[in-house]
């Protein structure tokens, strides 16, 4: 295992704009990280720079205190799992899992014990003698995962959307198992995904990326409660954060002429334009008609998600969503909405300036 340090690392492909803008970052030994963002945001480029598949245009990479910027992947002692299966089709499942250990001249008894352990983890024990070419695509990807996990001496385990081809019914269970084995082995794990559920259930910390930049780094709770930008608010959470245009009036922060937070709680010197308020659907609720400090809303639609209902409402020209428990009957037409003041996020030019106003 190793601490990974990136010092002013940036990368361009040819003369194109930066695929990854220069940045500094330290990934601590033994923790798991998720690189989260849409396609083309730079997360796979960052992973490949760390592994040695790509040499950065500028900056340097250190594993602990060793500069590995120009060291090829074979000299970095990392394991990498790709989006699609990379295995030896002609070899058996056992031979595929054992291959990285044989290359390092592990004793036969130790190889057998380690392969059996990883095969049991991935439910491959009954297939160890089968040729890899006879397996389904998701079973082949399990072998790829096993080849990444089988070594217990790697500096880091890097995974690039490894569950893309896995049967959806297996994903939750496999994420749990991957997290358990990485915590047990104390691997430094970097996991690339565009799926926020994968990121939030797997990683100790998430790095949210956009257009070649890390826009926020934090725990799942930090990203959910205090998104530094409206982009993170939209990207994290299901449904995403509600964001409203707002203004400052005599009653404090106002949405559509209705005060939602007193002026005394606000930072001084707020601009008169570019002000927005964000609230998670979990922190918006139905109120009674006689309640004060509520917003009038028109119900647009209701989605039944089984354990919860998502109620979409129109508040003037804005749209918002509420997440209601099944024991709460959604209104059919008009409603009053209360927003929890301690969960409000205030943004100026889409950047957070205050939370819990």
N, C-alpha and C positions, 0 to 999 in steps of 0.2 A: 504494500500500500504506500501511497505517497501524497504529499501536498503538491498541488499543481499551481504554478504561478505563471500568469501571462502578463508580460510587460510591454505595453504599447503595441500590442499585436493588432495588425490590420492586414487586409488582403483584397487585392484586385485580381480579376481574371483578365489578363491582357491589359488593354487600355480602357476597359469599362470602368464605370464608377465603382466605388468601394462595395464589395459584397459583404465585407465586415469592416466597419470603421474602427480605427485604432482605439484600444481600450486597455485598462489595467484590471486584473482580477486575480484573486486567490481562492482556490477551491481546497478546503481543508481535508486533511487525511482522514479517511474512514467515514465520510459523510456521503449521502446520496443527493444528487442534483438533477433537476430536469430542465432542459432547454426547451421552452415552450413558445410557439409562435406559428404563424401561417406559412405556407410554402413560399420559399424565396426570401425568408427573413434573415438567413445567415446561420441558422443553428447547425445544419450539417457541415457547413464550411468550418465553423468553430470546432466541431467534434473531430473532423478530419485533420485539422491543424494540430490538435492535441495528440492524435494518434500517430501522426507522421505521414499520413496519406497525402497531405497537402503541406507544402512549405510556405509559410506566410510571406507576403511581400515586404513586411516590415515588423520589427519587434522581435522578442525572443520568448521561448517557453522553457520553464524549469520544472523538473521533477525533483522534489525536495530542493537541494541546492545545485543540482546538476543541469547545466545548460544542454538541452537536447534539440535546439532549434534546427540544426542541420543533420541530426541523427535520424536514420531511416527507421521505419516502424519496427523492423526486426531487432533494433537495439534499444527500444524504449520499454520493453517488458510490459506491454499493455495487451489486453484482450479486447477485440472489437466484434460486435454482432451487428450485421447489416439488416436492412429492411426486408430483403428476400434471402432465402436459404443459400448459404455458401458451404457446401459439403462435398464429400467424395461419394459420387453416386454408386461407384462399383464396390465400395467397402460396406461392411455391415454397420449397423448402428453402434455396436460395441467398438469396432475399429475406428469409427469416426470420433467417438468420445475419447478413446484412448490415445489417439494420434498426437495431440499436443504434449501428452505426458511421456510418450515414448521418445519424442524428439528431445526431451530433457533428461532422458535416461533414468526415469523413475524405476524403482524395483517393481517386478511383475506383481507381487502381492499388493503393493501399495496402489498400483494402477487399478487392479481389480476392485479393491475396496472403494477407491474414489469414484470410479465409473459406476459401480453399483449404487453409491450414495446419490449421485447426480441423476441417474436413471430413475431411481425411486422418487426423487423430487419432482421430476417431469413426467411421471407415469409412463416411462419408456422401458421399464424392466421386462415386460413381456415381449418386447420387440428387439432386444439386443442382438439376436442372431439373424435378423432379417436384413437383406440388402437394402440400402437406403433408397434405391430407385423404385422399390415397391411401395413406398410410403406415400401418403397424401402430402400436399404442400404444407399444411399446418404441422404435420408430424415432422417433416423435414426441417421446418423452422425451429421446432423443439430441439432437434439435434444441434442446430446452430447455436441456440441458447446454451445448450449443454456444453458445447465446445468452449464457449466463453466463460462458463461458470466452473469448469472442471479443474482449472488451475487455481491453487490457493496461494500462489506466490506472486500474483501480478501486481504491478504498481497501480493500475486503474482498470476498471471494466467500463467500456464505452459501448453504448447501445443506441443504434439509429432506427427508431420506430420499429422495434423488434416484434411487436404484436400485430402488425398490420395484416398479416395473412393468417393469423390465428382465429379459429372459430370464436365468434362473439361470446358464446356460452362459457368458453374456457378462459376468457381474458381476465375476469375478476379474480378467479382462483389463482391464475398464474401470476398476476401482479402481486398478490399476497405472498406467494411462495418466493418470488424473486426478491421481494423486500426482506423476507425472513432470512434467506440465505446470504444476502449481502450484509445484513446486520450481524449475522453470526460470524461471517468471515472478515468483517470490518473492511470490506473493499471500499475504495473511493470509486463511486459509480456516477457516470454522467449518462443521462437518458434523454434522447431527443424524441419529442412528440409534438403533434399539433392538437392532441386531445387533452383538454384541461383536467378531465376526470383521471386519466392516467397519471398526469403530473402531480395532482393534489393527493392522490392516494398512495403514490410511490415515494416521492422525494421529501427529504428534510428541508430543502430549499428549492425554490423555483426561480429561474431566470427568464422573465418574459421578454421576448425579442420582437423587434419591428424594424424593417428596412435596414438591416445590418447593425443594429444597436441593441444593447441590453437596456430596456427602458425602466425595469424595476427588478430587484432581487429581494426575495424574502420568503418567509414561511408561508404555507397556504393561508393561515389565519391573517397574516399581515397583508397579503395581497387582497384578500376578501374584504377586510375591514377598512384598510387605508390605502386604496390604489392611488399611486402618485399622479396618474393621468387618467383622463376619461377613457383612453385606449385600454388601459389595464382594467378599468371598471367594466368595459364592454366585453373584454376577452375572458375575464374570470367570472365565474358564477353562471348558474343555469336556473332561470333566465338571467340575462346580464343585468347590470346596474341600470336603474332608471336615471336619466339625466335630463334636467329641466333648465331652460333659460330662466334667469332670475334677475331681480333688480333690488336696489336698496331704497327703502322708503321710510316713512315715519314709523312704521311698525317693525322695522328691521329688514331681514331678508324676506322678500315677497315673491310668490309665484302667481302670476295672473291677478295681481292686486290683493292676494290673500297672504297675510304674514305667517311665516312658518318658524321663524327664529328671531328673538329680540335683538335689537341693535347692540346691546351691551356685551353680547358674547362674540362680537365680530372683531377681527383684526383691524387696526386703524389704517387709513389711507387706501381703502379699496377703490379700484377703478369704477367708473360708471358704466363700462361696457365689458363684454367678454366674461360676465359672471354667470356661472352655472352651478346647480345644486344636484348632487347625486344621492340616491338612496337605493339600497338593495330591496328587491321584491319581498324578502323575508321580513323587512322592517317597515313595511307599509301595511296598514290594516284598515278594516272597515270601522266606521264610527257611527254614532247615533246622530240623527238630524239636529238635535239640540246641542250637540257638543261644540265647543269653541275651538279655534285654531285648526279647523279642518278644511279640506278642499272639496268643492262640488265636482262630481265626476259622472260620466255616462258610461255604462257598461257596454263594451263593444263585443266581447266574446268571452267564452269560458272553455278552457281546455282541461279535460280530465286526465291526469297523469297517474291515476290509481291511488297512491297514498296521499296526493295533494291535488288541489285544483289551481290552475293558473288563470287569474281573472285579468283580462285586458280592459283598461278603461281609457277614456278620453278626458283630459283635463284641459279645457279650452282647446287649443290646437295641438297640444302635446299628448303623447301616448305614454301609458305606464302599465306595469304589470304587478300584480300582487300574488303572493304565494300563500294560499289558504289551506288549512287542514280540512280533512273531509268532514269534520264535525261542524264546520262553519258553512252555512248555506249562502252561496253567492247571490247578490241582488240581481233582479231581472232587468232593471232599467237604470234608475238613478241611484246614486250612492254618495256618501260622505267618506272621505279618505283622511286618515291621520298618518303623518310621517313621524317616526321617532326622532326627536331632535338630537339625542345622543348618538345617533347613527348617521346623521347627515354629513355629507362631504361637500365642502365648498371649493370650487375650482375657478381659477382665473386663467383665461386663455388655455383651458383644458389641462392645467396643472394644479394639483392639490395645494391649497394654502391653509386649510383648517379642516378638522374632523371633529365631530361631536359638538356641534354649535347649538 
